[in-house]
Structure formats: structure tokens, C-alpha cells
Amino acid sequence: MNDIEGSYNTAAADYHAILKDYHQQDPFVQGALDYFAAVVQDGPVGDLGCGTGRITTYLAGRGLDMFGVDLTPGMVEVARREYPELRFEVGSLFNLDLKDGELAGALVWYSLVHTPREDLPTVFAELFRVLRPGGHLVHGFKVGGGSRHLSQGYGHDLDLEVYSFAVTDVAELLADAGFAEIATLTRTALPAEKDAGQAAIIMRKPD
């Protein structure tokens, strides 16, 4: 099973309490996000799979015109409560309620960690659709191969499949969707990360 919505509806508040400042403690995360913020041009930027909005507000603080979309109503509820100055909506990365070419930038920060490889091309095509020509995408994900089941986390029973991918494989799938690679940042796993390294790929939709 892979009950994404049910698991995160249950864990949303504790997930936020545990992770709300984590991105400010990891130079890898800050480096990737700051690079993305520096290359995105003026215009709306979607944090797609925003969770409880912690990265949304970080990038808003870097001057980007941010809003968030997440599959899980419980996560969106926490995001709206914690960051009322920003806009958060419930939605799916497979079918975004956005116009063609609407976004100057798209953040997909570990948003696809529960998505199997065979579904990634569909999501990448949707991301390509909603970005304007010249728009930028940053995709953060776990490095490796295969998946593991997560039944406990954030103080709750969960039912989640966690996928990791080879960096070259993800880059090829994004290129197949039409993106051009700008930069890739990787690091090895920390002790708490279950032996999965981390990667962030920054892509650009050609003019």
C-alpha cells in the first residue's frame, strides 16, 4: 500500500513541528534552494508538493513570488495556519490547476518521494506544461534505487512507499520531457537518512 493522503493527514502537525527548521540546518538544502532563487526570473513560483509550507516561506523570504500546492488537505491546513501571508491550495502534481506557461519557477522538493518511476514521466510532462519558456525547475529527491516501506514516522503509524532514484535516470527522464539541465548537486547520506543520498537537479524550459 501507499496511502499518501491518509498518512500525511494523520501526521501533518507533528511532521511540521519536527521538520519546520530542518532546511536551515543543512548546507546542501540551502545551497540548492538559494541557487534556484538566484536563477528564477520575476513571476509566480509554485512549491508543488509543498507539505506544510516550510520551503515555500523560505523562498518567499528570498524574494520569490511563492504559493504552495499539496495533495493532502491536512498539510495544507497546517501551512495556511503557520504561514497565513502565503497562498496554499490542495491539488495533484498529475493534474495541476494552472494554465500552460503560467509559472516562472517550479519547486518539487522531495514531492515525488512516494511516486514510482513509471509515473515520473507523467508528472515531468505536467511540470513542463505549466512552466513558461525560460522558466526553471528544481527537483529534490533521494538517490539510490528501489523502495522501502515506511510504517512509522513523526510519532504516527504510516503507510508509505519511499522511492529513491539514480541521478542519471532522473536527469534523462527530465530531458525526455523537454528540460535542459542547468546544475546538479548531490551529497552522501547522513546517518539518519537510511543510506539514501540526496540530489537536487535544476532544469530550465528552453525558450
ABEGO torsion letter per residue (X at the ends): XBBAAAAAAAAAAAAAAAAAAAAAABAAAAAAAAAAAAABBBEBBBBBGAEAGAAAAAAAAAGBBBBBBBABAAAAAAAAAABAABBBBBBBAABBBBBBGABABBBBBGAAAABBAAAAAAAAAAAAAABBBGBBBBBBBBBEBEBBBBABBGGBBBBBBBBBBBAAAAAAAAAAAGBBBABBBBBBBBAAAGGBBBBBBBBBBBX
